[in-house]
């Protein structure tokens, strides 16, 4: 979280963050992650470590939630620590920031590819280059198994 501070919108850099959801504490469930979310207008930081030890995730200026369509703003970004921090910001090509339902959470998209996706039981996920962020694959593989996942929100 400290390394990501300078990448956040300036209005958030001095704000205290707290842990809303952790697979270690709360189990592996996308529904539980949605229920753990902060206020709808509260930013969210999603941190993931896969079973190969790769760390990556997403920032959203709005809470991560279940939705019927895509939502979010151009402040949304993807990031990876491989081995140093790489940040992938909005390209302006589309506005496919976040979309979540009971089966899948998606961040970024275009042409059937998602910058980051997570399944309903938060065991599997994937990452591909997408139009929204023109990102690299966040993990070493396009599909990965999740070891740990945390959702942070503003205190």
C-alpha positions as CSV (number, residue, x, y, z in Angstrom):
1,X,0.0,0.0,0.0
2,X,2.8,2.6,0.8
3,X,4.4,2.0,-2.7
4,X,1.0,2.7,-4.3
5,X,0.4,6.0,-2.4
6,X,2.1,8.3,-5.0
7,X,0.0,6.6,-7.8
8,X,-3.3,7.5,-6.1
9,X,-5.3,10.6,-6.9
10,X,-3.8,13.5,-4.9
11,X,-6.9,13.9,-2.7
12,X,-6.4,10.4,-1.4
13,X,-2.6,10.4,-0.7
14,X,-2.9,11.4,3.0
15,X,-6.0,9.4,3.8
16,X,-5.8,6.4,6.2
17,X,-6.7,3.1,4.6
18,X,-8.1,0.0,6.4
19,X,-8.6,-3.6,5.5
20,X,-12.2,-4.3,4.5
21,X,-11.8,-7.9,3.3
22,X,-9.1,-10.6,3.5
23,X,-9.2,-14.2,2.3
24,X,-7.1,-15.2,5.3
25,X,-9.7,-13.7,7.7
26,X,-13.0,-13.8,5.7
27,X,-12.7,-16.8,3.5
28,X,-12.7,-17.1,-0.3
29,X,-16.0,-15.7,-1.6
30,X,-16.8,-12.9,-4.1
31,X,-20.2,-12.3,-2.5
32,X,-18.5,-11.7,0.9
33,X,-16.0,-9.4,-0.8
34,X,-19.0,-7.3,-2.2
35,X,-20.7,-7.3,1.3
36,X,-17.4,-6.1,2.9
37,X,-17.2,-3.1,0.6
38,X,-17.1,0.4,2.0
39,X,-19.5,3.3,1.2
40,X,-20.4,3.4,-2.5
41,X,-18.4,6.6,-3.0
42,X,-15.3,5.2,-1.2
43,X,-12.2,4.3,-3.2
44,X,-11.1,0.7,-3.2
45,X,-7.7,-1.0,-3.5
46,X,-7.7,-4.7,-4.5
47,X,-4.4,-6.5,-3.8
48,X,-3.8,-10.1,-5.0
49,X,-0.9,-12.6,-4.6
50,X,-1.1,-15.6,-6.8
51,X,0.3,-19.1,-5.9
52,X,3.6,-18.2,-7.7
53,X,4.1,-15.3,-5.4
54,X,3.3,-12.6,-8.0
55,X,1.6,-9.5,-6.5
56,X,-0.8,-7.3,-8.5
57,X,-4.2,-5.7,-8.4
58,X,-6.5,-2.7,-9.1
59,X,-7.5,0.7,-7.8
60,X,-11.0,2.0,-8.2
61,X,-12.2,5.5,-7.1
62,X,-15.6,3.8,-6.2
63,X,-16.4,0.8,-4.1
64,X,-16.1,-2.7,-5.7
65,X,-19.7,-4.0,-5.9
66,X,-22.1,-6.1,-7.9
67,X,-23.4,-4.3,-10.9
68,X,-25.6,-4.8,-14.0
69,X,-23.2,-2.9,-16.2
70,X,-19.7,-1.4,-16.2
71,X,-19.0,1.4,-13.7
72,X,-16.1,3.5,-12.5
73,X,-14.0,6.4,-13.6
74,X,-10.8,7.2,-15.5
75,X,-8.9,7.2,-12.2
76,X,-9.2,3.4,-12.2
77,X,-5.9,1.6,-12.8
78,X,-4.2,-1.8,-12.8
79,X,-0.8,-2.5,-11.3
80,X,1.8,-5.2,-10.9
81,X,4.9,-5.7,-8.9
82,X,7.1,-7.5,-11.4
83,X,9.6,-7.1,-9.7
84,X,9.1,-3.3,-9.3
85,X,5.8,-1.4,-9.4
86,X,4.2,-1.0,-12.9
87,X,1.0,1.0,-13.2
88,X,-1.4,0.8,-16.2
89,X,-3.7,3.8,-16.5
90,X,-6.8,4.4,-18.5
91,X,-6.2,4.7,-22.3
92,X,-9.4,6.5,-23.0
93,X,-10.4,3.9,-25.7
94,X,-13.4,2.7,-23.7
95,X,-15.0,3.0,-20.3
96,X,-15.0,-0.7,-19.3
97,X,-13.6,0.0,-15.8
98,X,-15.3,-2.5,-13.4
99,X,-18.2,-5.0,-13.7
100,X,-19.2,-7.5,-11.0
101,X,-21.8,-10.1,-10.6
102,X,-22.2,-13.2,-8.4
103,X,-20.0,-15.3,-10.8
104,X,-17.3,-12.9,-11.9
105,X,-15.5,-9.6,-11.1
106,X,-13.9,-7.9,-14.2
107,X,-11.6,-4.9,-14.3
108,X,-10.9,-3.4,-17.8
109,X,-12.0,-4.9,-21.0
110,X,-12.5,-4.8,-24.7
111,X,-12.7,-7.4,-27.6
112,X,-13.5,-10.2,-25.1
113,X,-10.4,-9.7,-23.1
114,X,-10.2,-8.5,-19.5
115,X,-7.3,-6.7,-17.7
116,X,-8.2,-8.7,-14.6
117,X,-10.9,-11.1,-13.7
118,X,-11.7,-13.1,-10.6
119,X,-14.1,-16.1,-10.3
120,X,-17.0,-16.4,-7.7
121,X,-15.0,-18.4,-5.2
122,X,-11.8,-16.2,-5.5
123,X,-9.7,-19.3,-6.3
124,X,-9.0,-18.6,-10.0
125,X,-8.4,-15.4,-12.0
126,X,-6.9,-14.2,-15.2
127,X,-5.2,-11.2,-16.8
128,X,-4.9,-10.3,-20.4
129,X,-3.9,-7.1,-22.3
130,X,-7.1,-5.1,-22.6
131,X,-8.1,-1.9,-24.5
132,X,-9.1,0.0,-21.3
133,X,-5.6,0.0,-19.8
134,X,-3.3,-1.5,-22.5
135,X,-1.7,-3.4,-19.6
136,X,0.7,-6.3,-19.6
137,X,-0.5,-9.6,-18.2
138,X,-0.4,-8.9,-14.4
139,X,0.6,-12.4,-13.4
140,X,3.2,-14.6,-15.0
141,X,0.4,-16.6,-16.6
142,X,-2.9,-15.5,-18.2
143,X,-4.8,-17.7,-15.8
144,X,-3.6,-18.0,-12.2
145,X,-4.6,-19.4,-8.8
146,X,-5.2,-16.9,-5.9
147,X,-3.2,-17.4,-2.7
148,X,-4.2,-14.2,-0.9
149,X,-6.6,-11.4,-1.7
150,X,-7.2,-8.2,0.2
151,X,-9.6,-5.3,-0.3
152,X,-8.7,-2.0,1.3
153,X,-10.9,1.1,1.7
154,X,-10.7,4.5,3.3
155,X,-11.1,4.6,7.0
